[in-house]
Amino acid sequence: MGYQEITSLQNQCYLNTCKIKYSKELIKKGFTLFIENQINQFENLNEVSLHFVGSVGFYLQENLKTVLESKGLKIGKVIKKPIDGLVSYHQSIV
């Protein structure tokens, strides 16, 4: 592997790192705005766990948990599809 190939590889790694960092910051900012604009309007937030339904929360739940905890809030259940919770509920009462 020559000098140019190593330099190219280093540049590619740097760009990928920048893209990942940018993406993480964008996700964090989006969750922060969601909490400030939608969730903070409710009272007693520190006394309850916050539950989420949907693929965005499900796949990014570690990011969501980090942002919630930084605001002093607790994450509860995160369900990918609402039907999963409904099926579990109805199975438990039969």
Contacts in CASP RR format, 6 or more apart in sequence:
PFRMAT RR
TARGET T0000
AUTHOR 0000-0000-0000
METHOD contacts of the structure
MODEL  1
MGYQEITSLQNQCYLNTCKIKYSKELIKKGFTLFIENQINQFENLNEVSL
HFVGSVGFYLQENLKTVLESKGLKIGKVIKKPIDGLVSYHQSIV
24 63 0 8 1.000
27 60 0 8 1.000
27 63 0 8 1.000
28 63 0 8 1.000
28 66 0 8 1.000
28 67 0 8 1.000
31 60 0 8 1.000
31 63 0 8 1.000
31 64 0 8 1.000
31 67 0 8 1.000
31 68 0 8 1.000
32 67 0 8 1.000
32 71 0 8 1.000
35 67 0 8 1.000
35 68 0 8 1.000
35 71 0 8 1.000
35 73 0 8 1.000
39 45 0 8 1.000
39 50 0 8 1.000
39 73 0 8 1.000
45 73 0 8 1.000
46 72 0 8 1.000
46 73 0 8 1.000
46 74 0 8 1.000
48 74 0 8 1.000
49 74 0 8 1.000
49 75 0 8 1.000
49 76 0 8 1.000
49 77 0 8 1.000
50 68 0 8 1.000
50 73 0 8 1.000
50 74 0 8 1.000
50 75 0 8 1.000
50 76 0 8 1.000
51 76 0 8 1.000
51 77 0 8 1.000
51 78 0 8 1.000
51 79 0 8 1.000
52 58 0 8 1.000
52 61 0 8 1.000
52 64 0 8 1.000
52 75 0 8 1.000
52 76 0 8 1.000
52 77 0 8 1.000
52 78 0 8 1.000
52 79 0 8 1.000
53 78 0 8 1.000
53 79 0 8 1.000
53 81 0 8 1.000
53 82 0 8 1.000
54 78 0 8 1.000
54 79 0 8 1.000
54 80 0 8 1.000
54 81 0 8 1.000
54 82 0 8 1.000
55 80 0 8 1.000
55 81 0 8 1.000
57 64 0 8 1.000
57 78 0 8 1.000
58 78 0 8 1.000
58 79 0 8 1.000
58 80 0 8 1.000
61 75 0 8 1.000
61 78 0 8 1.000
64 75 0 8 1.000
64 78 0 8 1.000
65 75 0 8 1.000
68 74 0 8 1.000
68 75 0 8 1.000
69 75 0 8 1.000
79 85 0 8 1.000
END
